[in-house]
């Protein structure tokens, strides 16, 4: 700033194999990131390498001196810095002249200018104490003064480190996690039986997501993974460590912040998203003909979305299931499907329909399995122009909502004297059930719209609705949808769709 007097700072930077391994600056500014003076010197060194004189390690220079030169060198050094180094110089001189001193038992002497050996680990300089202090400060502010934003910036820094394969990523995340575990509010919430705030829980979610990135990193060594596993187990065993579902107490959750309904719910949260252009980048070493990083990414996303998984217990975890699924699908929607990607969609849809218990679209699923309505709607619309038969087969399979169906009677029905005892129908605490039913309704509506003019498909969709949808309000909504689709202004009324509308309305 012009109003501030110019100050001169003494900066020292150590390099090792293209990494800054230590920094000191006389400005005294303490922060997680390098001060402006360190950055300025680094940029100067990068842009004007010829202006920075390169010296041999000091041990090499000393080796070239004779005895008189060595004596002159030491005496001049002591004279220039006599107040700082004279006591140390006298102490070292006494030790060197003593035959039995520890210094004389060691061959050679240290050289801070020589750098590390090739086998030594080298990593970017990270001020661990400052990381801990900053996280502690942000947590103590409890979400005020933009502390949540600051913590998210730290998480972004960890992501950047992981992207650059910087070993500090795991170190920095460990330091952050330790401060989160030491937060005094955790024990307070545990004692009171109250849930975390949503903002705070989102930060814990980000911690978990980053740890997943670290332990799944294919480039890290086995011993590193073992040490992380040990550390994660240690944190998990601490009493105050939060549960994923967030339900420590027996209190009924606050449902005022229910999930948004409808097709645009994410906006049968995301904010403004920049339009990205996805391209096929070939990876010749590992992949088969026609495959790319993009095809792999899409296939992995489809596999993940189609996995059968049991609905978790708590409200927050159930909302997270819906939120994560919608966020992943919104990413996939940004990709324009070409012939290569359509092949992958076909392959995965067939596989998920024919697969066993790992698939959420398999023939047999657990009663409390997370429904596939949203995912199936995405598959349906993606496959419809290319393979309508497969699209309908997938969507119809996904229409089921077993958690609302009655349990079968138990006992031997072949013996008249044996009274069949009906097992009571236990509804699990599915806090997001209304949202799930609306997704089921949207899937059915999407199929009705696409099936206009096709008598066979309309009858099949109607049967599926009558069998699987249990909410009268949603059945009535579908009757209205069918009527609107059947009587569009630009065409003659679709008689079959009108019959569907009538049947649903009567039901």
C-alpha positions, -999 to +999 in steps of 0.1 A: +000+000+000+013+035-008+004+048+027+026+021+043+064+025+046+084+001+026+099-027+047+128-050+038+124-087+048+150-113+050+137-145+034+153-179+032+140-208+011+153-243+009+147-265-022+149-302-026+141-319-059+119-290-072+100-287-039+102-259-013+111-279+019+114-250+044+109-213+046+118-185+070+108-148+067+116-119+091+081-104+085+067-126+113+034-132+095+020-166+106-004-184+083-010-218+067+001-205+034+034-188+025+036-151+031+038-126+002+076-122+006+083-160+002+060-160-028+078-130-043+112-146-038+100-179-053+086-161-084+119-142-087+139-174-086+115-190-112+115-160-136+151-149-132+171-180-124+203-164-138+201-135-113+203-159-084+239-171-080+243-208-077+269-221-052+283-254-046+275-269-012+296-251+015+313-284+024+328-285-011+340-249-009+356-255+024+373-287+011+391-265-015+406-241+011+440-246+027+446-241+064+452-204+063+421-198+042+400-219+066+413-199+096+406-166+078+371-178+068+361-188+104+375-156+120+358-133+095+325-152+100+328-148+138+338-111+135+307-103+113+283-121+136+303-122+169+273-114+191+253-143+177+278-170+171+308-164+194+294-186+223+286-214+199+320-211+182+339-213+215+318-243+226+324-262+193+361-253+194+364-268+229+345-300+218+367-304+187+399-301+207+386-327+232+396-362+221+366-379+239+339-355+229+308-367+211+315-345+181+348-364+174+330-398+174+311-388+142+328-388+108+324-356+088+301-327+097+265-315+087+260-293+057+226-275+054+234-264+018+240-299+005+204-310+004+189-344+012+201-378-001+181-393-030+165-419-008+153-393+018+116-383+016+111-349+003+078-329+007+066-294+005+070-272+035+039-272+058+036-253+090+018-279+110+014-257+141-003-230+120-027-255+104-038-267+139-042-231+152-062-219+122-086-249+123-091-245+160-098-208+155-124-214+127-141-241+148-143-219+179-161-192+158-189-217+153-198-208+118-196-170+123-173-145+105-171-168+074-153-196+093-172-223+074-160-207+042-124-207+055-126-244+065-139-252+030-109-233+015-087-256+036-105-287+023-100-273-013-063-270-005-062-307+006-080-316-027-054-296-047-025-314-028-041-348-036-044-338-072-007-329-073+002-362-055+017-340-027+022-362+004+012-332+025-024-338+016-028-366+040-007-348+067-028-317+064-061-337+066-048-355+097-041-322+114-075-309+105-093-341+116-075-340+150-088-305+156-123-315+146-121-344+171-109-321+198-138-297+193-154-292+228-189-290+213-188-327+204-190-338+240-216-311+248-239-323+220-234-359+231-243-351+268-274-331+258-284-357+232-288-330+205-279-332+169-252-312+151-261-282+130-265-290+093-236-267+084-213-284+108-223-319+097-216-309+061-180-301+071-177-336+087-191-350+054-163-333+035-138-347+060-151-382+053-151-377+015-114-365+016-103-395+037-120-417+011-099-400-017-068-407+004-073-443+012-084-451-023-054-435-039-037-461-061-003-444-058+002-447-021+022-475-004+007-503+016+024-492+048+008-458+044-026-473+041-020-494+072-011-464+092-042-445+080-064-474+088-050-475+123-055-438+127-091-439+114-099-468+138-084-448+167-106-418+159-137-440+154-132-455+189-134-421+206-168-416+224-175-382+209-168-392+173-200-384+154-221-411+139-228-409+102-266-408+106-263-381+133-289-397+157-272-399+191-303-389+210-338-404+209-354-371+198-376-370+168-358-351+140-369-317+129-386-322+096-392-285+088-362-285+064-376-314+043-360-322+010-372-301-019-397-318-042-399-321-079-376-325-109-357-293-101-350-302-065-313-303-070-310-268-084-414-417-113-286-274-037-262-273-066-262-236-073-252-222-107-230-248-124-206-238-151-212-256-184-183-280-189-172-297-220-163-333-215-140-350-239-126-385-244-090-386-233-074-419-244-053-439-219-035-463-241-016-481-214-045-495-195-076-495-216-092-515-244-100-502-278-124-472-278-122-467-240-112-434-224-111-418-190-146-404-197-161-438-205-145-452-174-158-423-152-194-427-166-193-465-162-181-462-126-208-436-119-235-460-133-222-489-113-222-468-081-257-455-086-271-490-093-256-507-063-282-521-038-278-505-004-299-505+027-315-472+038-295-458+068-312-450+101-309-413+107-327-384+090-294-367+080-280-398+064-312-405+045-312-370+031-276-374+022-284-406+002-309-386-019-286-355-022-256-375-033-275-394-059-290-362-073-257-345-074-240-374-093-269-376-118-267-338-123-230-342-132-239-370-157-265-348-173-238-324-183-223-351-206-235-354-241-241-391-249-223-404-280-224-439-295-195-451-272-213-439-240-247-453-252-230-488-254-219-484-218-255-474-207-269-505-225-242-528-210-248-515-175-286-515-177-286-551-188-260-561-162-280-544-134-312-561-144-296-595-146-272-592-116-277-607-082-280-590-048-254-563-055-277-546-079-306-523-068-323-532-101-319-570-096-350-593-095-348-597-057-340-569-034-341-563+004-373-547+016-354-517+030-332-513+000-328-477-012-353-472-042-339-467-077-366-443-090-344-412-097-316-433-112-340-453-133-357-421-146-322-409-158-315-443-174-350-443-190-346-409-206-310-417-217-318-451-233-352-443-248-340-429-281-316-458-286-332-489-270-368-483-259-374-519-249-345-518-225-355-483-212-390-495-202-377-528-188-353-508-165-379-482-154-407-508-147-383-529-126-374-497-106-410-488-099-413-510-068-413-496-033-412-527-011-410-509+022-447-500+018-459-535+009-475-558+035-455-587+049-466-622+038-485-644+063-464-670+081-474-705+090-484-737+071-515-727+050-520-763+038-534-774+072-569-760+080-565-762+117-533-742+117-541-705+122-519-683+101-502-656+121-497-625+101-464-608+110-471-571+119-461-548+091-432-528+106-426-495+088-389-484+093-383-448+101-379-436+065-379-398+071-376-391+034-405-413+024-426-385+010-397-374-012-391-410-023-428-414-032-427-382-053-397-395-071-416-428-078-445-407-091-422-387-114-408-419-129-443-432-136-453-398-152-422-399-174-431-433-187-468-423-193-456-393-214-432-414-234-458-442-240-484-419-256-498-436-286-485-471-277-514-491-263-493-521-251-468-499-232-495-477-217-513-508-203-480-521-189-472-488-172-508-486-158-504-521-142-471-510-127-487-479-112-516-498-098-493-524-083-465-502-069-479-467-060-497-467-026-503-429-022-538-418-033-526-382-038-498-394-062-522-417-081-546-388-085-517-366-097-509-393-123-545-393-134-542-356-140-509-360-158-524-387-181-553-365-189-531-335-198-508-356-220-539-372-237-555-339-245-526-318-258-537-290-281-516-300-311-531-335-316-563-356-313-570-370-278-553-403-271-581-426-261-559-452-243-544-425-222-578-411-214-588-446-202-556-447-181-566-413-166-601-426-158-589-458-142-564-440-121-589-413-111-614-440-101-587-458-081 
